[in-house]
């Protein structure tokens, strides 16, 4: 089978899983398998659209006082515990699969012909106790609805009157769930403005543009939510292929609409800003439009690390700073080109083209990636030429095969800061 078609079909399976169409499969245990804690964390988070990091954002939108904010965090911890309990049967089944795999792995590796049949029989026993992922999703959404209702009980009349902004914000955060692999879907221009500390004065031109953006984007987000719930109600045991293809077409159309709204309002917002803020705003927008393109490279991190060395002499420090300046200028040009060629390939995106897009990269995209790869290699070597062997050994390791075109969204993991907050004890009577 053509590798592009095969990988394209795999993407369709992932899309159906996101929409509630199918049950995730458990692979044969390998030494490289993600550890149990990460399995649990990612599994639980896949059933959540509200996270610990969002407490501050809701508190800011509603101008909560510290007591209200603490109460919301306590409620969130209770909600998080509910989702963890809902997901426990999945973890138990994954553990059973791993134990069976470990039980037979040595015999299989030694060529024992009876081992696989016994392994298959044990796997079938586990499969008899089928986990209902759709019910877990429904229960998780119900727990989230209860959490939100409890939060509303903490609010005063003015805060309740502003709740529609929270609802619009909440729909925006599901853009972290990329139904279709398009650029610009993970951009939230309101959050970008917050990140770069734009001063949005009430009734200013910028305030008007931001509010129009928020409402227009929300129109599309409501349709996304409706699509999610349609997918959740479909029976994975009896898939309706025609309906699935129709929904995939809708997902592509919605994604293109979201992208267009984000691009158009990015330009509108930029035009309202003073010249001193435009570059900072656009830099942050591009980082979110295609995070795998604009994320920090191992070469950039190596330069930052080298400049922190206390044993650099003055010539080394000066040369590395100059090298860093030249690198950042060249890599920005390369990144911008990479984004442009990716966007060019997205214009004709359809169900049919998506079946092929996970094979070999489009030639123009491959060329853009190669340019960035060459710049990184060239400047890393120039950096190493400035250092002695001991200093080189202290540089962060490079992973060139993993650095380019890996569409991995780190925001799906809980940050260390979130984990620390969740680890704090819940006050008596909370959550």
Secondary structure, 3 states (H helix, E strand, C coil): CCHHHHHHHHHHHHHHHHHCCCCCCCCCCCCCCCCHHHHHHHHHHCCCCCCCCHHHHHHHHHCCCHHHHHHHHHHHHHHHHHHHHHHHHHHHHHHHHHHHHHHHHHHHHCCCHHHHHHHHHHHHHHHHCCCCHHHHHHHHHHHHHHHHHHHHCCCCHHHHHCHHHHHHHHHHHHHHCCCCCCCCCCCCHHHHHHHCCCCCCCCCHHHHHHHHHHHHHHHHHHHHHHHHHHHHHCCHHHCCHHHHHHHHHHHHHHHHHHHHHHHHHHHHHHHHCCHHHHHHHHHHHHHHHCHHHHCCCHHHHHHHHHHCCCCCCHHHHHHHHHHHHHHHHHHHHHHHHHHHHHHHHHCCCCHHHHCCCCCCCCHHHHHHHHHHHHHHHHHHHHHHHCCCHHHHHCCCCCCCCCCCCCCCCHHHCCCHHHHHHHHCCCCCCCC
